[in-house]
Amino acid sequence: MLAAAAILAVLAVRLGAAPFVDGLRHTDPRGLVVALAVTAATTLCCARRWSLIAHGLGVGIRFGAAYRTCYRAQLLNATLPGGVLGDLHRGYRHGRDSAALGLGLRSVAWDRGSGQVVQAALAVAAVPLLPGALRGWAVGALAAVLTLAVIVGVGARREAAAALGGVWARVLLLSALAAGAHAVVFLLAARIVGVDLPTPRLLALALLVLLASALPVGVAGWGPREGAAAWAFAAAGPGAATGVEVAVVYGVMSLVATLPGILVLRTSRASSVPAVPAGKGGPTWASGPTSC
């Protein structure tokens, strides 16, 4: 929270309040409707990805329940500090209902982690479209993310094989669709503000900024997202103030798009499938309650 507040304070001192106020003023009702529709689709992708991964770990969750739970998690992520408490909550609830707390939590970790790795890979592919001043920094940051992912995958290769082994292609596709859809919403926010950069370059900037917004700092990315947008748009030409304005429009659109999660906020159970007992066809390490 302090880090996010510091970023926003620096931006306010350097740029004034105008970019923040203009971002709120430019938020368009039609854009909010589009964000609601796109988020419904991306939530479907994320719920399907989680259900595939959870099934591989022996703590399956039915798709309908996963969809409702992901919406609730997004709402909590968007309104509570850190931006990950909703995911921690869904992992805890799913693990508790499955009588396998550790695996429930790790199913969410693999789900969220796989999505971030694919998003980073897409950002790597988009590096040639970035302004020259951004490429070196972007390559360094993305290399660190992907290196960490490889280390985790190798260190937990047995569990990674169970979580992703038979479904990695579908997980890859679902993650790419979700990341691409979020980038399209960011592109829409930029067009609402009036940014006239070419679409390929805007999408590359969007992937970079959205990766920064995934940092567990602040509330739903507020702070890192605005800082990254100011830096990226300053290098790309429109200016730091324009970047902040776009980030604010996107932030409001994203927040409104999570509001359907209110409808399932008090759902009592996640309709989990119990963990597979040892010797009954599932991984023996996935049976019974486990620790985190």
Secondary structure, DSSP 8 states (H G I E B T S, - for coil): -HHHHHHHHHHHHHH-SHHHHHHHHH--HHHHHHHHHHHHHHHHHHHHHHHHHHHHTT--B-HHHHHHHHHHHHHHHHHSBTS-HHHHHHHHHHHHHTT-HHHHHHHHHHHHHHHHHHHHHHHHHTGGGS-HHHHHHHHHHHHHHHHHHHHHHHHTHHHHHHHHTTTHHHHHHHHHHHHHHHHHHHHHHHHHHT--S-HHHHHHHHHHHHHHHTSS-TBTTTTHHHHHHHHHHHHHSS-HHHHHHHHHHHHHHHHHHTGGGGGGTT-----B-----TTTTS-GGGSS----
